[in-house]
Amino acid sequence: MAAASSRHPFPKNPRRKPFSPLFPTYVTSLRFLPEWEKQSAVLIAWPPRNGDFAPWLDEVEQTYAAIAEAVSTRETLLVACQDQSHEQHIGEILANTAADPDRTVFIRIPYNDIWVRDTAPLSRQNDGRVELLDFRFNGWGGKYECADDAALAARLVASGIFGHTPRVAVDFVLEGGSIETDGLGTLLTTSHCLLNPNRNPDCSRTDIEARLAETLGADRILWLDHGKAEGDDTDAHVDTLARFCSEHTIAYTACDDESDPHYSPLKAMERQLQAMTQRDGRPYTLVPLPIPKPIRDEEGLRLPATYANFLIINGAVLVPVYADPADALALERLAPCFPDREIVPIRCTPLIRQYGSLHCMSMQFPEAAGVTRA
């Protein structure tokens, strides 16, 4: 088993690249890897029988099986599970699908929630070598019990699944769903989440920007100040709102129905995106994704269904769909953004019953992450 590293402060003297107009002090040789680069594996955590999805488990497991099939036929699938019995149960489900058993690896490990986008380690390059960043996780601002989720990244690395790829513990609260990267040093995020005092209350915006530069090599941060999907309990994670499809293209959640409560904030977000530019001053290519009609829970509260919560994998893009007329339009608009990948719709209405969707429940790892069956 790999030994877990202890937490340590940020480096005082990071290696510097040439001058950057935004963060000349903190820009380093670090690189936060974009989702579209070649991957070695995707991690999911299978819902346990007695978990939050218990009332709808059959439906949810059908969605998980579809995701498992789509991933494992293209790359390694890592499946976190609770114990031997849980692993056997999952194996029986996958045996009735086209999922590739030779590319499916089970990891018995405790977890509170299945939203590994926010609890698994993030991947960066440090002078070309991949490192796994273990940021602090506090249950989306102290909303939920999270002791096992907070330890998930360290336990995954200690399991040996990543071989000798090192873990770097970071004493800073950050969730993977709260940031997007173009792979060239630009981050896209929301002020409602990262500046929320329930994350890093002692940090100013300047402090947070410096931390992102120190840990992820970010020298440009684009802040969205508007937009939030109703029912989203993450304080407006950007992966429900706006996503880099490439260094030049951003797909975003849009609303044209003036009677929808999302209309005004999403129009304000759209205007911000239109004002943002690439490094060379050119505007981004913006791709509006429709928002589905309201899907509500048993108490009538709207659930956070958006098409922006897609997952890019080797050779494909898995796109959440919701049995809504807007599904077809979302798939049609995303296809030109990924001309070399298959667009694969995944029914995700069961997932949003617990306020997340496809991207939220998955985490990709790059080709050089050293994923092993050992």
N, C-alpha and C positions, 0 to 999 in steps of 0.2 A: 504494500500500500504506500502511496506517495504521502510524504509528510506534509501537513498543511503548514503554510507559513504564518507567522504572527503578523498582526496589524502593525503598520508603521506609518509615520507621517509622510507628507509629500516631499519629494527631493528638493533641497534648497538650491541646487545648481544644476538644473536639467541641461542636457546638451542642446545648443541652440542652432537653429537654421538661420539663413539670412534674414534681414529685417522684415518684419510684418507690420503693416500699419495699424493693426488692431491690438495685437498682443506681442510687442517686440520683446518683452521681458520673459515670457513664458513659452514661446513656441519652441517645440522640441522636435527630435527626429521620430517621435511617436506618430502612429497612424491608426485611426479607428476604422476598421474594415467595413465597407459597405456590403449590404446583403447580397448583391448580385455577383460578387466574386465567387470563384469556384469553392464549393463546400465539401467537407468530409462527412458531415452528419447533421441531423436535426434532432433536437430533444423534445419529447413531450412527456407529461406526467399524467398517467391514466387515472381517471376519477375513481376513488375507492367506493365500495358499496355503501358505506355509512357516511359519505361526504355530503357536501352541499348540493350535489347533483342527484342525490338519491331518489327524489320524486320523479325524475325524468331519465333515470340512468339508461334504460334501454335505448331511448332516442339518442342520448348523448354518446353512447358507445358506438352507435351506427356512424355518427359523425367522426368519431375518433378512428374507427376502422377505415373509413374512406380516406382520411388524412394519412394513416399509416400505410395504406396501399399506395397512395400517390407518392409518398416520400421514399419508401423502401424499394420501389421499382427503379429509383433514380440514384439513390445514395443510402448511406447507413442511417437507420432509424434507431435512436436511443429511447427506450421506454422506461421511465421511472415507474416503479410499482411498489406496493406496500410490503409484500412478503411472498413466500413461495406459492401460497394458495391464490393470491391475486395474480401472480405471474402466470400460473396455469390457466386461470380463467381468461386472461387476455389472449394467451396463446390459442385457446380453443376458438375464440372469436376470430382471430386473424387467420386461423387455418381454413376458414370458410370464405376467405377473400383471396385476391391475387397478391397480397403482401408477400414479399420475399423473405423467408425465414433466415436465409443466409446473410441478409443485411439488417436483421432485427436483433438488437442487443438489449437485454433487460438489465436494469440496475435496481436492486432492492434498496430503498432509501426512504426515510421519513420525509413527509412534506405536509404542510397545512392546506395549501391551495394548489391548483393545477396551473396557475398563470406563470409559467417559467420564463416568459419574456422579461419579467421583472425580478426574478430570483436567481436565475442561472447566471454564470459569469459572462461578461462581454469580452469580445476578442479584439486585441490591438496588435499591431506590429511595433516592435522596438528594434530599430536597426535591422529590419527584415525578419526578426524572430517573433513568432506568435507568443503572446502572453495572455492569460485569462484574468481579467479584472474582477475582483470580488468587492463590489461596492456594498455599503451598509443598506439593509432593507428594514424598514420600520412599519410594514403593514399598511402602505399607502397613507402615511401620515398618522399612524396610530389607530387606524379604524378597526383592525382585526388582529387576532392572535397570530403571531408569526415566528415563533422561536425556531421551528424546524425550517421554515422558508428562509429565515435569515442565515441559517447554517448550510443551506442547500449547496451553494457554490463550493464551499470548502469541502463538504463531504463528497461531492462529485469528483473533484480533483483528487482527494485522498483515496477514492476507490480505484484509482489507476486507469480509468477509462480514457484519459488523455495522455497516457504514457508519461513522458518526461516534460510535457509542456508546463511551464511554471505558473503558479497562481500568485497574483499580486493583490494583497488586501488593501482596500482604500477606505479610510475613515471619513466617508462622505456619503450621504444618502442619495442614491440615484437609481432609477428604474429604467430598464432597457426600452420600455415602451414610451418613455418621455423624451427620447432624442432620436433624430434621424441624421444620417451623414451622407455626403456625396463621395466620401473616400478620399477627398483632397483637402481636408481640413475645415470644411464648412459643416456646421451643425445647424439643424432646424429644430426648434423646441417651442414650448409655450410658457409664457410668464405665469399663467395661472397655476401651473404645476411646479416649475423649478423655483419660482420666487415665493411659493407658499410657505408660511412660517411653520407648517407642520412637517417640513422636510429638514431643512438646515436653518433653524431660526437665528443663528448667530452670524449668518453669512449675508452680505449685501449682494446686489446684482454683480457688482465688480468682483467680489470675492468668488462668486459662483462661476463667472466667466474665467477667472484665473484658475480655478480648480479644473474646469473642463479643458483648459489649455494644457495644464500640467499632466493630466491623466490621459487625455485622448488626443493631444496634439492639435486641438482646435484653434485656428487663428481667425475664424469668422463664425459668429453666432447670429443666426437670424431668429428673431423673437416674434412669435405670434401672440398678440394680446387679446384676440377675440376668437370665439368659437368653442363650443363644448357640446358633446352629444348628451341629450337628456338620458339620465340613468347611469351615466359614467361616474363611477365612484373613485376614479384615479386622479381627480382634479385636472381633467383635460389632457390626457396623454396625447401626444402629437400623432401617434400611430393610428388614431381613430379619425384624424382630421386631414393631415397632409403628409405625403410620402415621396421621397426621392425615388424615381424610376431609373434615373441615370444622373450624371453630373449636370445635365442640361434640363431635365424634365421633372416636374412635380405634379403628381395627381392629388386632387384634394376633394373633400366633401363639399358639395354645393347644394343649394336649395333655391328653387324658383317659385315656391308656393308661399305667397305673402301671408297666408293664414297660418302657416306653420311657425311655432315659436322659434325654430332654428333659423328662420329667414334672415332676420336683421343681424344677429351675430356672425352667421356664416358669410353674409355679404360683406361685413366689415373685415372678416378674415380674408376674403377674396381680394379686396382692395389692397390689403397689406401684401399679399402674395404678388399682386400685379406690380407693386412698387419695388419689390426686391429684384436684385440683379445678380448675375454671375460675376465671377472675378474680373472678367474683362469688360464689365459694364452692360452686357447684353441682358435683356429680360429673360426669365425662365420660360420655357415652353410649359404652359399650364393646361392640365387636363381635368375638367370638372367631372366629378363622379356624382350621380344623382343620389339622393337620400331616399331609402325606402319608406313606404307609408308606415305610420306608427305601429309598432308591435308592443303589446302591453302585457304586463304580468297579471296574476290573479287579482291583484288589488287595483288594477287599472293604471299603474305607473308605466310610463314609456321606457322601453329597453334600448340600449345604445347600439343599434344596428347601423353600421356603415360599411361601405365597400372599400374604404381606404385601409381596412385591417387585413390586407392580403399578405401572403408569404411568398417570397422569391426563393426558389430552390434550383438545383441543377436541372436545366432543361425545361422548367415549367414555372408558372406562377399560380399558386392556389388562391382562389378568390372566394370570399364568403358570399353566399347567396341566401335569400330569405323567402323564397316562394312569392316574390313580388314582381309586378310588371317592370320595375326598374332594373331587375337583375340583368336582363338581356342588354340594356343600354350600357350598364356598367362594364360588362364583359366586352362589349363592342369597343368602348372607349379605351379600355386598358390594353387590348390586343396590339395596337400599333406602338405602344410604349415598350413592348417586349417582343420585337419581331423574330427573335431567335428562340423563343420559349413558347411552350404550349400553355394556353390559358385553361385552367382546370377549375370548374365551379365546385364548391363544397357547401353542402347544406349546413348552415350554421345557426339556424333559429334555436336549436336546443342549447347552444353555447351561451347565447346572450341572456338566457334566463338567470345566469350568474354574472351578468354585466361585462362580459368580455367576448371576443370572437377569435378568429383563426390565428392572427399574428400574436395576440396576447398569450395563447396557450402553447407557443412553440419558440424555440431558440435554435438558430443555425450556428454552426462552427466551421471555420475555414479549412481549406484543404490541408494546411500545415499545422493544424491543431493536434495532430498525433493521436486521433481517435483509434482505439484498439479494443479488441474483444477480450484482452487479458484481464 
